[in-house]
């Protein structure tokens, strides 16, 4: 496999990490290295991790750094190839037939083709990043279909023939690991696991994403979130919830709520499940200790 020695002028993981930071995303050395290698080798990047650790945000930031539009395919149970690839505009085809009368109509011309995310990534201008989000939510059948696409980046349209990418598109897959992905899919990708950031890094993320939040507040909310994640919750707060909780508590504090009551009143921003809220309620004071920001 030919290696592209320079990726958009980013000659190594270090420059890529700096560019991602400028795009408001803090990537550690492991993520920056995996992303740079995927770009340099022309291979898909597979990001796994718990919900809310920043996998999708990493894809958005990488597209921003590359100056490309992000095309997102959100996976779900029952997703099939047609929904991911293309469809034909049947109403428009019927209208064209009626208007043409006895004249010939090419029903499979570009005017009638509806490109879905995967076709858009191959056929359109090479200024797109294809994000296949939460691939673990799709069925095994779709995952098997995806293997062929990732092998040679081609799509077969019976009415049009085979469409092949002029060069491998930038493809990022994410998985929350609700099920194991096929080993063949993993082999086609550069892999990286994104865990929850350490407290110091998460506090940096909060201050980067929420400029109105003071450093002490950011550190306080990170301590509280760390304790929440240690609880047996069905939906522990992700990094986005950490940022939003810090913002919400800051707003309430500005309205006169003291610390740590501001955090307690804004708990619905951090936890989004009633059973989790019920579990936390009797121990919330302990969880919010030393959060007097």
Residue pairs with C-beta under 8 A, 6 or more apart in sequence:
1 41
1 42
1 43
2 42
3 40
3 41
4 39
4 40
4 41
4 42
5 11
5 40
7 16
7 36
7 39
7 40
8 39
8 65
8 66
8 67
9 15
10 16
10 19
10 36
10 39
10 65
12 36
13 29
13 32
13 33
13 35
13 36
13 37
14 32
16 27
16 32
16 35
16 36
16 39
16 65
17 27
17 28
17 29
17 32
19 65
20 26
20 27
20 32
20 35
20 58
20 61
20 62
20 65
21 27
22 65
23 61
23 64
23 65
24 61
24 208
24 209
25 54
25 57
25 58
25 60
25 61
26 197
26 201
26 204
26 205
26 208
27 35
27 58
27 61
28 197
28 201
30 192
31 47
31 58
31 192
31 194
34 45
34 190
34 191
34 192
35 45
35 58
35 62
35 192
37 43
37 190
38 44
38 45
38 172
38 189
38 190
39 66
39 170
41 190
42 167
42 168
43 168
43 188
43 189
43 190
44 150
44 171
44 172
44 173
44 188
44 189
44 190
45 171
45 172
45 173
45 189
45 190
45 192
46 172
46 173
46 174
46 175
46 181
46 185
46 186
46 189
46 190
46 191
46 192
47 55
47 58
47 59
47 172
47 173
47 174
47 175
47 192
47 193
47 194
48 55
48 174
48 175
48 176
48 177
48 191
48 192
48 193
48 194
49 55
49 176
49 177
49 193
49 194
49 195
50 176
50 177
50 195
50 196
50 236
50 238
51 176
51 235
51 238
52 236
52 237
52 238
52 239
52 240
52 241
53 194
53 195
53 196
53 197
53 238
53 239
54 194
54 238
54 239
54 240
55 174
55 194
56 131
56 133
56 174
57 240
58 172
58 194
59 70
59 129
59 131
59 133
59 172
59 174
60 70
60 131
62 129
62 170
62 172
63 69
63 70
63 129
63 131
63 170
66 129
66 170
67 127
68 127
68 128
68 129
68 170
69 127
69 128
69 129
70 128
70 129
70 131
71 117
71 120
71 121
71 128
71 129
71 130
71 131
72 117
72 131
72 133
73 84
73 116
73 117
73 118
73 130
73 131
73 132
73 133
74 133
74 134
75 132
75 133
75 134
75 135
75 136
75 137
75 138
75 142
76 134
76 137
76 138
77 137
77 138
77 139
78 139
79 138
79 139
79 142
80 141
80 142
81 142
81 145
82 116
83 116
84 116
84 117
84 118
84 142
85 116
85 118
85 119
85 155
85 157
86 113
86 114
86 115
86 116
86 119
86 155
86 157
87 114
87 116
88 107
88 108
88 112
88 113
88 114
89 111
89 112
89 113
89 114
92 111
92 112
93 105
93 107
93 112
96 105
96 107
96 111
96 112
97 105
97 107
108 159
108 160
113 160
115 123
115 124
117 130
117 132
118 130
118 149
118 155
119 155
119 163
120 128
120 130
121 128
121 129
121 130
121 165
121 169
121 171
122 153
122 154
122 155
122 163
122 164
122 165
122 169
123 163
126 166
126 167
126 169
128 169
128 170
129 169
129 170
129 171
129 172
130 169
130 170
130 171
130 172
131 172
131 173
131 174
132 146
132 171
132 172
132 173
132 174
133 174
134 174
134 175
134 176
135 143
135 146
135 173
135 174
135 175
135 181
135 185
136 175
136 176
136 177
136 178
136 179
136 181
137 176
137 178
140 182
143 181
143 182
143 185
144 182
146 185
147 182
147 184
147 185
147 188
148 154
149 155
150 171
150 185
150 188
150 189
151 188
152 164
153 164
153 165
153 168
153 169
154 162
154 163
154 164
154 165
155 162
155 163
156 162
156 163
157 163
173 185
173 189
175 181
196 202
196 229
196 239
197 205
197 239
199 219
199 222
199 223
199 226
202 222
202 225
202 239
202 242
203 215
203 218
203 219
203 222
205 239
205 242
205 243
206 213
206 218
206 221
206 222
206 242
206 243
206 246
207 213
207 215
207 218
209 243
210 218
210 243
210 246
210 247
210 250
212 247
212 250
213 221
213 246
213 247
213 250
214 250
214 293
216 293
217 246
217 249
217 250
217 253
217 293
218 246
219 293
220 259
220 260
220 263
220 290
220 291
220 292
220 293
221 242
221 245
221 246
221 249
221 263
221 291
221 293
222 242
223 290
223 291
224 245
224 263
224 270
224 287
224 288
224 291
225 237
225 241
225 242
225 245
225 270
227 287
228 236
228 237
228 270
228 271
228 280
228 287
229 236
229 237
231 276
231 279
231 280
231 283
231 287
232 279
233 271
233 273
233 276
233 279
233 280
234 273
234 275
234 276
235 271
235 272
235 273
235 276
237 245
237 270
237 271
241 269
241 270
241 271
241 272
242 270
244 269
244 270
245 263
245 266
245 267
245 269
245 270
248 266
248 269
249 257
249 259
249 262
249 263
249 265
249 266
249 293
250 262
251 266
252 262
252 265
252 266
253 259
253 262
253 293
257 265
259 291
259 292
259 293
260 288
260 289
260 291
260 292
260 293
263 288
263 291
264 284
264 285
264 288
267 277
267 280
267 284
268 277
271 277
271 280
280 287
